[in-house]
Amino acid sequence: MNLTPQIRRSVLNFIAKRSGFGCLHANLFTTAQDFIISNEVLTVLETVNPMEDALEKIAPFISSEIVRDVLQEQRRPELGFRFFIWTTRRRSFCSRDSRNLVMDMLLKDDGFDTYWKILEELKNSNIQIHSPTFTVLIEAYAKSGLAEKAVESFGRMKDFDCKPDVNAYNSILHVTVQKEVFLLALAVYNQMLKLNYNPNRSTFVILIHGFCKNGKHGDALKMFDEMTQKGIPPDTKIYTIILSSMCKAERTDDVHRLLNTMMASGCYLDSITYNVVLDGFCKLGQIDEAFALLQLFEKEGYVLGLKGYSSLIDGLFKANRYDEVPVWRKKMFKAGVEPDVVLYTILIRGFCRVDMVDHALNLLNDMTQRGLSPDTYCYNALIKAFCDKGLLDKARSLQLEISKNDCFPTSCTYTILICGMCRNGLLDEARQIFNQMENLGCSPSIITFNALIDGLCKAGQLEEACHLFYKMEIAKNPSLFLRLSQGSERVMDTASLQVMVERLCESGLILKAYKLLMQLADSGVVPDITTYNILINGFCKAKNIDGAYNLFKDLQIKGHSPDAVTYGTLIHGLYRVDREDDAFRVFDQMVKNGCTPSSAVYKSLMTWLCRKRKLSEAFNLWLKYLRSLPSREDETLKLAEEHFEKGKLEEAVRCLLEMNLKLKNLDIALYTIWLIGLCQARKSDEALKIFHVLKEQQVDVTPPSCVMLINGLTKDGNPEMAVDIFLYTLEKRFTLRPRICNQLLRSLLSRDKRETVIELINRMGSAGYDLDEYLHR
């Protein structure tokens, strides 16, 4: 080595100068050569200023291990930091160990201030600073919980003429995802793409995991698609995260395809993957599919453990197959698997759902005997069961019992109680619980507010509901939304907020973007779309459609997107006040905005069209709904449309019914609406044909349909045909109201059909009708 005389000193003299260092130091280095180079580096750090040129002369002999050892031995942080910043010039010098050592130094007293001081010195000396210098700073701030400082550091890189690399981007993405500022995370990601940086596997892992963890499954799946399009092969961890998202997004066909892809590519499925898939299908209520997958997984070597048993038992409850639960519990114990608090909570919640509260209470005792302490989730399940049964005193006493077992009631506990009180008309008690929450150290959640607002709306106390709504909206930052909604670049919804955030990032104002989003997140418990839906429904029921409309506009200004419930509620409310044109304008807006109308929306529109005897429009809307379904037969729909246009109503309905039965997506409500609509239009003969088509296909006709048919046929002078419908109701054990029964009997008597009347009365008595009550009305 061609070293300066100052550096070329003997190892022994060097060690002698560093008292108590020799023996310990020698053990830290793997070879004598590393030992010599490390000591020479340490000498440069302590004696040469600036150190960079001297370090360049010995750079060919430095390794990542030497960098690590020098950082371990350096006692002066300012020298250690400057040395580390120099090492970032060469990738071969970098290691996770070195970064961890620097982060430890940063987290000590004045570490961050010293680091920034060194950065300023280097900047003033025109020494180039590389991206890893800031990456470690961002990670250290994040580790110490100073997310805002981490974002600020990323934003200040341009001040030091330092361009971020992929690792720096990944670090700041990790920070933004951890703080759940997803708009900023997406803006940073888009900035990477615009600047032609290629995201790596870590980029996608950070984003996909963050989105999944916070329920943003659509965004996670988009990221997965982008990842595969960029040729980055997923590993087991990413596959597992995506499989979980697909289950939660109810994309079960894609789950099967992805599992096949994993197996075909030789990607190893671990126990976490197996458990995630089993749990996903169980939560969707597809328990038979879960059992089929279990058999397949067991062939691959999977052994059912506690998590697997918990998922299957939960799935059995969801599928209402609780009688099979004891069998699986027995299998579990036989396999030597002991239940934990989570499984007991599943069992308690499950038995409560099927009204077996006593059995659930026995389980609570059983778990304590096994040495397990019930947590708040266990108690909440029982409290909800008591509230559902109207046993509010027992629910309150169980709430008091929670604190005796070293647990504390959560906002969920109080929300359950408030819902129970509201449902039983005890609004004063609900208010009292709500007001007590903060005094007890438990802040009401958005769900708590929604529960009380819903109870107030249903009790007709709209004014108080609105007062509570405004209390939420003011929250901790009353001027924020007002400020955002003013000026030339107004933020009116999530899309415009995304544009603003991306523009700020492009301008290098990432810290400003972060602060803005954190202000929005920290604005307290603010109304969500459910809150708005509850209030809109309350206004609609009170026929205050203008108030509902104002809320509909307001929610969009505040950055919320109306969902299918919002649109459906408003459409139904508009029809109730006979504003049909406005209802269809809202429907068109719904479709235009990309919100898929639910079946409830189509049913509401069809119902109102039928009431106005607009049967053609109602039928066309029915076809439009069927065409929107993923499982459909376009040729059958076209044929049904042709039959309808030719006046062949019976054939049209038969086509649709056969298709629905074949595809297993029959919704009897649609046929009920249509049949009742025909009766309302005084076309009882056509309605009767629909009745016979349904009966022929062994589809149960609903009691309201039967009532409307009997009413229509008797009014049209066909009581004999109405008798067949009434006999059908007796066969199906439907009990009709006295008015419709007496209407039929009177109609028959007016036609001198006494024997038929006597026979019907006898049949009614045999079917359990109270003849004294019915015949006296």
GUGUTOR-861490 format. One line per 8 residues: their letters; for each residue x, y, z of C-alpha. Coordinates in nm, 2 decimals, padded with zeros to 4 digits. Layout:
! residues N
A) X,Y,Z; ...
//
This chain:
! residues 777
MNLTPQIR) 00.00,00.00,00.00; 00.12,00.35,-00.08; 00.03,00.53,00.24; 00.15,00.86,00.39; 00.41,00.84,00.66; 00.16,00.98,00.90; -00.07,00.68,00.84; 00.21,00.42,00.82
RSVLNFIA) 00.27,00.38,01.19; 00.33,00.05,01.37; 00.04,-00.13,01.51; 00.20,-00.17,01.85; 00.26,00.20,01.89; -00.10,00.27,01.79; -00.24,00.02,02.04; -00.01,00.16,02.31
KRSGFGCL) -00.16,00.50,02.27; -00.51,00.36,02.31; -00.50,00.24,02.67; -00.69,-00.08,02.75; -00.77,-00.13,02.39; -00.52,-00.39,02.27; -00.67,-00.73,02.37; -01.03,-00.63,02.30
HANLFTTA) -00.96,-00.46,01.97; -00.76,-00.75,01.83; -01.05,-00.98,01.88; -01.28,-00.76,01.68; -01.09,-00.80,01.35; -01.09,-01.12,01.15; -00.74,-01.09,01.01; -00.42,-00.90,01.08
QDFIISNE) -00.47,-00.71,00.75; -00.82,-00.59,00.86; -00.68,-00.50,01.19; -00.41,-00.28,01.04; -00.64,-00.11,00.78; -00.90,-00.05,01.05; -00.65,00.12,01.27; -00.52,00.33,00.99
VLTVLETV) -00.88,00.44,00.91; -00.93,00.53,01.27; -00.61,00.74,01.26; -00.72,00.92,00.95; -01.05,01.01,01.12; -00.88,01.15,01.42; -00.59,01.33,01.26; -00.68,01.44,00.91
NPMEDALE) -00.93,01.71,00.83; -01.09,01.70,00.59; -01.07,01.32,00.59; -01.22,01.24,00.25; -00.90,01.26,00.03; -00.70,01.05,00.28; -00.97,00.79,00.29; -00.98,00.77,-00.09
KIAPFISS) -00.61,00.66,-00.09; -00.69,00.35,00.13; -01.03,00.29,-00.02; -00.92,-00.02,-00.23; -00.84,-00.20,00.10; -01.16,-00.12,00.29; -01.44,-00.36,00.31; -01.79,-00.35,00.46
EIVRDVLQ) -01.66,-00.54,00.76; -01.39,-00.28,00.82; -01.65,-00.01,00.79; -01.86,-00.18,01.06; -01.57,-00.23,01.29; -01.45,00.13,01.26; -01.80,00.26,01.34; -01.80,00.03,01.65
EQRRPELG) -01.47,00.17,01.77; -01.52,00.54,01.69; -01.62,00.72,02.01; -01.67,01.07,01.85; -02.01,01.07,01.67; -01.91,01.36,01.44; -01.62,01.16,01.30; -01.82,00.84,01.28
FRFFIWTT) -02.10,01.02,01.09; -01.86,01.19,00.84; -01.69,00.85,00.78; -02.02,00.68,00.72; -02.13,00.95,00.48; -01.80,00.90,00.28; -01.86,00.52,00.27; -02.20,00.58,00.09
RRRSFCSR) -02.00,00.66,-00.23; -01.94,00.29,-00.28; -02.21,00.02,-00.26; -01.95,-00.24,-00.15; -01.89,-00.05,00.17; -02.26,-00.05,00.27; -02.42,-00.31,00.50; -02.72,-00.34,00.73
DSRNLVMD) -02.48,-00.36,01.03; -02.32,-00.03,00.95; -02.66,00.14,00.90; -02.78,00.00,01.23; -02.47,00.13,01.41; -02.53,00.48,01.26; -02.89,00.47,01.36; -02.79,00.39,01.72
MLLKDDGF) -02.56,00.69,01.72; -02.83,00.91,01.58; -03.07,00.81,01.86; -02.83,00.91,02.13; -02.81,01.26,02.27; -02.78,01.53,02.00; -02.72,01.26,01.74; -02.96,01.42,01.48
DTYWKILE) -02.83,01.77,01.54; -02.47,01.65,01.50; -02.56,01.47,01.18; -02.72,01.77,01.02; -02.42,01.98,01.12; -02.19,01.74,00.93; -02.43,01.75,00.63; -02.41,02.13,00.63
ELKNSNIQ) -02.03,02.12,00.65; -02.01,01.88,00.36; -02.25,02.10,00.15; -02.04,02.41,00.22; -01.73,02.22,00.12; -01.89,02.11,-00.21; -01.85,01.74,-00.12; -02.11,01.53,-00.29
IHSPTFTV) -02.37,01.36,-00.07; -02.53,01.03,-00.18; -02.88,00.90,-00.12; -02.79,00.63,00.15; -02.68,00.93,00.37; -03.05,01.04,00.39; -03.20,00.69,00.39; -03.04,00.61,00.73
LIEAYAKS) -03.16,00.95,00.86; -03.52,00.88,00.75; -03.51,00.53,00.90; -03.37,00.67,01.23; -03.64,00.94,01.26; -03.90,00.67,01.18; -03.76,00.44,01.44; -03.77,00.71,01.71
GLAEKAVE) -04.14,00.79,01.62; -04.06,01.12,01.45; -04.24,01.06,01.12; -04.27,01.43,01.04; -03.90,01.47,01.07; -03.85,01.17,00.84; -04.07,01.33,00.58; -03.89,01.66,00.62
SFGRMKDF) -03.55,01.49,00.57; -03.67,01.33,00.25; -03.79,01.67,00.13; -03.46,01.84,00.21; -03.25,01.61,00.00; -03.28,01.85,-00.29; -03.13,02.13,-00.07; -02.81,01.91,-00.06
DCKPDVNA) -02.82,01.83,-00.44; -02.89,01.47,-00.34; -03.11,01.26,-00.56; -03.31,00.99,-00.38; -03.25,00.63,-00.50; -03.50,00.35,-00.48; -03.40,00.27,-00.12; -03.47,00.62,-00.01
YNSILHVT) -03.81,00.61,-00.18; -03.88,00.28,-00.01; -03.79,00.43,00.33; -04.03,00.73,00.29; -04.30,00.50,00.15; -04.26,00.28,00.47; -04.31,00.60,00.68; -04.62,00.72,00.49
VQKEVFLL) -04.78,00.38,00.49; -04.71,00.33,00.86; -04.88,00.67,00.93; -05.17,00.56,00.70; -05.13,00.87,00.47; -05.20,00.66,00.16; -05.26,00.95,-00.07; -04.91,01.07,00.00
ALAVYNQM) -04.77,00.71,-00.04; -04.93,00.69,-00.39; -04.81,01.04,-00.48; -04.45,00.94,-00.38; -04.48,00.61,-00.58; -04.61,00.80,-00.89; -04.32,01.05,-00.85; -04.08,00.75,-00.87
LKLNYNPN) -04.24,00.63,-01.19; -04.23,00.98,-01.35; -03.86,01.02,-01.27; -03.80,00.67,-01.43; -03.70,00.49,-01.11; -03.78,00.12,-01.12; -03.96,00.01,-00.80; -03.82,-00.31,-00.66
RSTFVILI) -03.97,-00.60,-00.46; -03.94,-00.40,-00.14; -04.14,-00.11,-00.28; -04.43,-00.34,-00.36; -04.41,-00.53,-00.04; -04.43,-00.20,00.16; -04.73,-00.07,-00.04; -04.92,-00.40,-00.07
HGFCKNGK) -04.88,-00.49,00.30; -04.98,-00.14,00.40; -05.29,-00.13,00.18; -05.40,-00.48,00.30; -05.35,-00.40,00.66; -05.58,-00.10,00.63; -05.85,-00.27,00.43; -05.76,-00.10,00.10
HGDALKMF) -05.77,-00.44,-00.09; -05.84,-00.28,-00.43; -05.53,-00.07,-00.41; -05.33,-00.37,-00.29; -05.44,-00.58,-00.59; -05.36,-00.30,-00.83; -05.01,-00.29,-00.69; -04.97,-00.67,-00.73
DEMTQKGI) -05.08,-00.64,-01.09; -04.82,-00.37,-01.15; -04.55,-00.57,-00.98; -04.61,-00.88,-01.20; -04.63,-00.66,-01.51; -04.29,-00.52,-01.43; -04.15,-00.88,-01.42; -04.09,-00.90,-01.05
PPDTKIYT) -04.18,-01.25,-00.93; -04.37,-01.26,-00.61; -04.24,-01.46,-00.31; -04.44,-01.65,-00.06; -04.49,-01.34,00.16; -04.64,-01.13,-00.12; -04.85,-01.42,-00.24; -04.99,-01.47,00.11
IILSSMCK) -05.07,-01.10,00.15; -05.25,-01.09,-00.19; -05.44,-01.41,-00.12; -05.57,-01.25,00.19; -05.68,-00.94,00.00; -05.85,-01.15,-00.27; -06.05,-01.34,00.00; -06.16,-01.01,00.16
AERTDDVH) -06.25,-00.87,-00.18; -06.45,-01.19,-00.24; -06.25,-01.29,-00.55; -06.25,-01.66,-00.48; -06.19,-01.76,-00.84; -05.88,-01.55,-00.84; -05.77,-01.72,-00.52; -05.78,-02.06,-00.68
RLLNTMMA) -05.60,-01.94,-00.99; -05.33,-01.78,-00.78; -05.28,-02.09,-00.56; -05.24,-02.29,-00.88; -04.99,-02.04,-01.01; -04.79,-02.06,-00.68; -04.78,-02.44,-00.69; -04.69,-02.45,-01.06
SGCYLDSI) -04.41,-02.20,-01.01; -04.26,-02.40,-00.73; -04.33,-02.13,-00.47; -04.34,-02.28,-00.12; -04.67,-02.25,00.06; -04.61,-02.21,00.44; -04.85,-02.26,00.73; -04.93,-01.89,00.72
TYNVVLDG) -05.04,-01.91,00.36; -05.26,-02.22,00.43; -05.42,-02.05,00.73; -05.49,-01.72,00.54; -05.67,-01.90,00.26; -05.87,-02.13,00.50; -05.97,-01.83,00.71; -06.06,-01.62,00.40
FCKLGQID) -06.31,-01.88,00.27; -06.45,-01.94,00.62; -06.51,-01.57,00.67; -06.70,-01.56,00.33; -06.93,-01.84,00.46; -06.79,-02.09,00.20; -06.73,-02.36,00.45; -06.76,-02.65,00.21
EAFALLQL) -06.50,-02.49,-00.01; -06.28,-02.45,00.30; -06.31,-02.82,00.38; -06.22,-02.91,00.02; -05.92,-02.69,00.04; -05.82,-02.84,00.37; -05.81,-03.19,00.22; -05.59,-03.05,-00.06
FEKEGYVL) -05.36,-02.87,00.18; -05.32,-03.18,00.40; -05.20,-03.38,00.10; -04.93,-03.11,00.06; -04.82,-03.16,00.42; -05.03,-02.90,00.60; -05.11,-02.99,00.97; -05.42,-02.82,01.11
GLKGYSSL) -05.32,-02.61,01.41; -05.50,-02.37,01.65; -05.55,-02.10,01.39; -05.69,-02.34,01.14; -05.93,-02.50,01.39; -06.04,-02.15,01.50; -06.11,-02.05,01.13; -06.31,-02.36,01.06
IDGLFKAN) -06.52,-02.33,01.38; -06.59,-01.96,01.30; -06.69,-02.06,00.95; -06.93,-02.33,01.08; -07.10,-02.07,01.29; -07.12,-01.83,00.99; -07.28,-02.10,00.78; -07.53,-02.17,01.06
RYDEVPVW) -07.39,-02.52,01.10; -07.33,-02.49,01.48; -07.43,-02.85,01.54; -07.09,-02.95,01.38; -06.89,-02.73,01.61; -06.86,-02.99,01.90; -06.73,-03.25,01.65; -06.44,-03.02,01.55
RKKMFKAG) -06.37,-02.92,01.91; -06.34,-03.29,01.99; -06.10,-03.34,01.69; -05.90,-03.05,01.81; -05.86,-03.18,02.16; -05.77,-03.53,02.02; -05.50,-03.37,01.82; -05.35,-03.21,02.13
VEPDVVLY) -05.44,-02.86,02.03; -05.54,-02.64,02.33; -05.79,-02.35,02.28; -05.68,-01.99,02.35; -05.88,-01.68,02.43; -05.94,-01.60,02.06; -06.10,-01.94,02.00; -06.31,-01.91,02.31
TILIRGFC) -06.43,-01.57,02.19; -06.52,-01.72,01.85; -06.72,-01.99,02.04; -06.89,-01.75,02.27; -06.98,-01.51,01.99; -07.10,-01.80,01.77; -07.33,-01.95,02.03; -07.47,-01.61,02.12
RVDMVDHA) -07.56,-01.56,01.75; -07.77,-01.87,01.75; -07.94,-01.77,02.08; -07.75,-02.02,02.29; -07.65,-01.76,02.55; -07.65,-02.01,02.84; -07.40,-02.23,02.66; -07.19,-01.92,02.59
LNLLNDMT) -07.19,-01.84,02.96; -07.08,-02.19,03.04; -06.79,-02.15,02.80; -06.69,-01.83,02.99; -06.67,-02.04,03.31; -06.48,-02.32,03.13; -06.21,-02.09,03.00; -06.14,-01.95,03.35
QRGLSPDT) -06.11,-02.30,03.48; -05.85,-02.36,03.22; -05.65,-02.06,03.35; -05.75,-01.83,03.07; -05.87,-01.48,03.15; -06.16,-01.35,02.93; -06.08,-01.03,02.75; -06.30,-00.75,02.65
YCYNALIK) -06.39,-00.92,02.32; -06.54,-01.21,02.51; -06.75,-00.99,02.73; -06.86,-00.78,02.43; -07.00,-01.08,02.26; -07.21,-01.17,02.56; -07.31,-00.80,02.62; -07.44,-00.79,02.26
AFCDKGLL) -07.63,-01.11,02.31; -07.81,-00.97,02.62; -07.88,-00.65,02.43; -08.03,-00.84,02.14; -08.26,-01.03,02.37; -08.36,-00.70,02.54; -08.19,-00.80,02.87; -08.03,-00.47,02.92
DKARSLQL) -07.99,-00.50,03.30; -07.78,-00.81,03.25; -07.58,-00.64,02.98; -07.50,-00.35,03.21; -07.40,-00.58,03.50; -07.17,-00.77,03.26; -07.01,-00.44,03.15; -06.94,-00.36,03.52
EISKNDCF) -06.78,-00.71,03.56; -06.52,-00.64,03.29; -06.32,-00.41,03.51; -06.31,-00.67,03.79; -06.11,-00.90,03.56; -05.84,-00.65,03.48; -06.00,-00.55,03.15; -06.15,-00.22,03.05
PTSCTYTI) -06.47,-00.15,02.85; -06.38,-00.03,02.50; -06.57,00.21,02.27; -06.71,-00.11,02.11; -06.86,-00.21,02.45; -07.03,00.13,02.49; -07.14,00.13,02.13; -07.31,-00.21,02.18
LICGMCRN) -07.49,-00.08,02.49; -07.60,00.24,02.31; -07.74,00.04,02.02; -07.92,-00.19,02.26; -08.07,00.11,02.44; -08.18,00.29,02.12; -08.33,-00.03,01.98; -08.54,-00.06,02.30
GLLDEARQ) -08.65,00.30,02.29; -08.43,00.40,02.59; -08.28,00.71,02.43; -08.21,00.89,02.76; -08.01,00.59,02.89; -07.82,00.59,02.55; -07.74,00.96,02.59; -07.62,00.90,02.94
IFNQMENL) -07.38,00.62,02.84; -07.25,00.84,02.55; -07.19,01.13,02.78; -07.01,00.91,03.04; -06.77,00.76,02.80; -06.51,01.04,02.79; -06.53,01.08,03.17; -06.44,00.71,03.19
GCSPSIIT) -06.13,00.77,02.96; -06.29,00.62,02.65; -06.35,00.84,02.35; -06.65,00.77,02.14; -06.56,00.62,01.80; -06.72,00.70,01.47; -06.93,00.39,01.51; -07.05,00.52,01.85
FNALIDGL) -07.16,00.85,01.71; -07.33,00.67,01.42; -07.52,00.44,01.66; -07.66,00.73,01.86; -07.74,00.94,01.55; -07.92,00.64,01.40; -08.12,00.59,01.72; -08.22,00.96,01.73
CKAGQLEE) -08.32,00.96,01.36; -08.54,00.65,01.41; -08.70,00.82,01.71; -08.78,01.12,01.49; -08.54,01.35,01.68; -08.37,01.49,01.37; -08.27,01.82,01.53; -08.07,01.65,01.80
ACHLFYKM) -07.92,01.40,01.55; -07.80,01.70,01.34; -07.66,01.87,01.65; -07.45,01.55,01.72; -07.35,01.54,01.35; -07.22,01.90,01.37; -07.04,01.82,01.69; -06.85,01.55,01.50
EIAKNPSL) -06.78,01.78,01.20; -06.63,02.06,01.40; -06.40,01.82,01.57; -06.05,01.95,01.65; -06.00,02.15,01.34; -06.31,02.36,01.24; -06.13,02.57,00.98; -05.95,02.30,00.79
FLRLSQGS) -06.22,02.18,00.55; -06.33,02.55,00.49; -05.97,02.64,00.40; -05.94,02.35,00.16; -06.27,02.42,-00.01; -06.17,02.78,-00.10; -05.96,02.93,-00.37; -05.87,02.84,-00.73
ERVMDTAS) -05.74,02.49,-00.64; -06.04,02.38,-00.43; -06.03,02.03,-00.27; -06.39,01.91,-00.32; -06.33,01.53,-00.30; -06.07,01.26,-00.27; -05.97,01.28,-00.63; -05.89,01.66,-00.61
LQVMVERL) -05.71,01.60,-00.28; -05.49,01.34,-00.46; -05.42,01.59,-00.73; -05.32,01.85,-00.47; -05.09,01.60,-00.29; -04.92,01.49,-00.61; -04.86,01.86,-00.71; -04.70,01.94,-00.38
CESGLILK) -04.47,01.63,-00.41; -04.37,01.73,-00.76; -04.29,02.08,-00.63; -04.07,01.93,-00.36; -04.31,02.02,-00.08; -04.36,01.67,00.05; -04.35,01.80,00.41; -04.64,02.03,00.34
AYKLLMQL) -04.84,01.75,00.18; -04.77,01.53,00.48; -04.88,01.79,00.73; -05.20,01.85,00.54; -05.29,01.49,00.53; -05.21,01.44,00.90; -05.43,01.74,00.99; -05.71,01.57,00.81
ADSGVVPD) -05.64,01.24,00.98; -05.61,01.41,01.32; -05.93,01.62,01.29; -06.10,01.40,01.56; -06.40,01.18,01.50; -06.54,01.32,01.18; -06.85,01.20,01.00; -06.79,00.91,00.76
ITTYNILI) -07.02,00.79,00.47; -07.22,00.58,00.72; -07.30,00.89,00.93; -07.42,01.07,00.62; -07.63,00.77,00.50; -07.80,00.75,00.84; -07.89,01.12,00.84; -08.00,01.12,00.47
NGFCKAKN) -08.23,00.83,00.55; -08.36,01.02,00.85; -08.44,01.33,00.64; -08.60,01.12,00.37; -08.83,00.94,00.61; -08.93,01.28,00.75; -09.00,01.38,00.38; -08.74,01.66,00.42
IDGAYNLF) -08.59,01.58,00.08; -08.41,01.92,00.05; -08.23,01.85,00.38; -08.13,01.51,00.24; -08.01,01.67,-00.09; -07.80,01.93,00.10; -07.63,01.65,00.29; -07.57,01.46,-00.03
KDLQIKGH) -07.39,01.76,-00.18; -07.21,01.84,00.15; -07.06,01.49,00.19; -06.90,01.52,-00.16; -06.75,01.87,-00.07; -06.60,01.71,00.24; -06.41,01.45,00.04; -06.65,01.15,00.07
SPDAVTYG) -06.77,00.95,-00.22; -07.14,00.84,-00.21; -07.18,00.47,-00.20; -07.47,00.24,-00.32; -07.65,00.30,00.01; -07.63,00.68,-00.03; -07.77,00.68,-00.38; -08.03,00.41,-00.30
TLIHGLYR) -08.16,00.60,00.01; -08.18,00.93,-00.18; -08.36,00.77,-00.48; -08.61,00.61,-00.26; -08.67,00.94,-00.07; -08.72,01.13,-00.40; -08.98,00.88,-00.51; -09.16,00.91,-00.18
VDREDDAF) -09.22,01.28,-00.25; -09.31,01.21,-00.61; -08.99,01.35,-00.77; -08.94,01.07,-01.02; -08.72,01.28,-01.26; -08.48,01.37,-00.99; -08.46,01.01,-00.87; -08.35,00.90,-01.22
RVFDQMVK) -08.11,01.19,-01.24; -07.95,01.06,-00.92; -07.95,00.71,-01.06; -07.77,00.83,-01.38; -07.52,01.02,-01.17; -07.45,00.71,-00.97; -07.37,00.51,-01.28; -07.17,00.79,-01.43
NGCTPSSA) -06.96,00.82,-01.11; -06.87,00.45,-01.13; -07.08,00.34,-00.84; -07.24,00.01,-00.93; -07.61,00.02,-00.84; -07.70,-00.25,-00.59; -08.00,-00.48,-00.64; -08.18,-00.27,-00.37
VYKSLMTW) -08.15,00.04,-00.59; -08.29,-00.14,-00.90; -08.57,-00.29,-00.68; -08.66,00.05,-00.55; -08.68,00.20,-00.89; -08.88,-00.09,-01.03; -09.13,-00.07,-00.74; -09.20,00.29,-00.79
LCRKRKLS) -09.23,00.25,-01.17; -09.48,-00.03,-01.12; -09.68,00.18,-00.88; -09.71,00.44,-01.15; -09.80,00.17,-01.40; -09.49,00.22,-01.61; -09.45,-00.15,-01.67; -09.23,-00.12,-01.98
EAFNLWLK) -08.98,00.11,-01.81; -08.98,-00.13,-01.51; -08.91,-00.44,-01.73; -08.63,-00.26,-01.92; -08.47,-00.17,-01.58; -08.50,-00.53,-01.47; -08.31,-00.63,-01.79; -08.05,-00.36,-01.73
YLRSLPSR) -07.99,-00.50,-01.38; -07.96,-00.86,-01.51; -07.71,-00.74,-01.77; -07.50,-00.58,-01.50; -07.45,-00.92,-01.32; -07.12,-01.11,-01.38; -07.31,-01.44,-01.44; -07.57,-01.39,-01.71
EDETLKLA) -07.67,-01.52,-02.06; -07.68,-01.24,-02.30; -07.87,-01.44,-02.56; -08.14,-01.53,-02.31; -08.18,-01.17,-02.21; -08.21,-01.06,-02.57; -08.47,-01.33,-02.63; -08.67,-01.22,-02.32
EEHFEKGK) -08.66,-00.86,-02.45; -08.79,-00.97,-02.78; -09.08,-01.16,-02.62; -09.17,-00.86,-02.41; -09.17,-00.63,-02.71; -09.41,-00.87,-02.89; -09.64,-00.87,-02.58; -09.55,-01.23,-02.49
LEEAVRCL) -09.50,-01.15,-02.12; -09.53,-01.51,-01.99; -09.26,-01.63,-02.23; -09.03,-01.33,-02.13; -09.06,-01.41,-01.76; -09.01,-01.78,-01.82; -08.68,-01.71,-02.01; -08.55,-01.50,-01.72
LEMNLKLK) -08.66,-01.75,-01.45; -08.50,-02.05,-01.63; -08.18,-01.85,-01.67; -08.18,-01.74,-01.30; -08.24,-02.10,-01.18; -07.97,-02.23,-01.41; -07.71,-01.98,-01.29; -07.83,-02.01,-00.93
NLDIALYT) -07.88,-01.63,-00.89; -08.25,-01.62,-00.85; -08.38,-01.31,-00.66; -08.75,-01.38,-00.60; -08.80,-01.01,-00.49; -08.77,-00.90,-00.85; -09.05,-01.14,-00.96; -09.26,-01.03,-00.67
IWLIGLCQ) -09.22,-00.66,-00.77; -09.32,-00.74,-01.13; -09.62,-00.96,-01.03; -09.75,-00.70,-00.78; -09.69,-00.43,-01.05; -09.91,-00.62,-01.29; -10.18,-00.64,-01.03; -10.15,-00.26,-00.96
ARKSDEAL) -10.19,-00.20,-01.33; -10.52,-00.41,-01.32; -10.36,-00.68,-01.53; -10.44,-00.96,-01.29; -10.48,-01.21,-01.58; -10.11,-01.15,-01.68; -10.01,-01.16,-01.31; -10.18,-01.50,-01.28
KIFHVLKE) -09.97,-01.63,-01.57; -09.66,-01.53,-01.38; -09.79,-01.70,-01.07; -09.83,-02.03,-01.26; -09.48,-02.00,-01.42; -09.33,-01.96,-01.07; -09.53,-02.24,-00.93; -09.44,-02.47,-01.23
QQVDVTPP) -09.07,-02.41,-01.16; -09.13,-02.48,-00.79; -09.04,-02.13,-00.69; -09.23,-02.01,-00.38; -09.46,-01.72,-00.45; -09.44,-01.47,-00.17; -09.75,-01.39,00.06; -09.76,-01.02,-00.07
SCVMLING) -09.79,-01.15,-00.42; -10.07,-01.38,-00.32; -10.26,-01.10,-00.15; -10.23,-00.87,-00.45; -10.35,-01.15,-00.68; -10.65,-01.23,-00.47; -10.73,-00.87,-00.44; -10.69,-00.81,-00.82
LTKDGNPE) -10.89,-01.12,-00.92; -11.18,-01.05,-00.69; -11.20,-00.69,-00.81; -11.19,-00.80,-01.17; -11.48,-01.04,-01.10; -11.27,-01.37,-01.10; -11.31,-01.49,-00.74; -11.30,-01.86,-00.86
MAVDIFLY) -10.94,-01.80,-00.98; -10.86,-01.63,-00.65; -10.97,-01.94,-00.47; -10.68,-02.13,-00.63; -10.44,-01.87,-00.50; -10.59,-01.88,-00.15; -10.56,-02.26,-00.14; -10.20,-02.22,-00.24
TLEKRFTL) -10.14,-02.00,00.07; -10.30,-02.26,00.29; -10.08,-02.53,00.14; -09.77,-02.31,00.21; -09.90,-02.23,00.55; -09.92,-01.85,00.49; -10.16,-01.67,00.73; -10.33,-01.38,00.55
RPRICNQL) -10.49,-01.08,00.72; -10.87,-01.08,00.79; -10.94,-00.81,00.53; -10.82,-01.00,00.23; -10.98,-01.33,00.35; -11.32,-01.16,00.40; -11.29,-00.98,00.07; -11.26,-01.32,-00.10
LRSLLSRD) -11.54,-01.48,00.10; -11.78,-01.18,00.03; -11.70,-01.19,-00.34; -11.78,-01.57,-00.35; -12.10,-01.51,-00.16; -12.21,-01.24,-00.40; -12.18,-01.50,-00.68; -12.38,-01.75,-00.47
KRETVIEL) -12.08,-01.98,-00.41; -12.19,-02.08,-00.06; -12.05,-02.44,-00.08; -11.71,-02.30,-00.18; -11.72,-02.05,00.11; -11.81,-02.33,00.36; -11.52,-02.55,00.22; -11.28,-02.26,00.25
INRMGSAG) -11.39,-02.18,00.61; -11.33,-02.54,00.70; -10.99,-02.54,00.54; -10.90,-02.22,00.72; -11.00,-02.37,01.05; -10.78,-02.68,00.98; -10.49,-02.45,00.89; -10.51,-02.28,01.23
YDLDEYLH) -10.70,-01.96,01.15; -10.90,-01.81,01.44; -11.24,-01.81,01.27; -11.41,-01.61,01.54; -11.17,-01.33,01.49; -11.16,-01.34,01.11; -11.54,-01.39,01.04; -11.64,-01.11,01.28
R) -11.43,-00.85,01.10
//
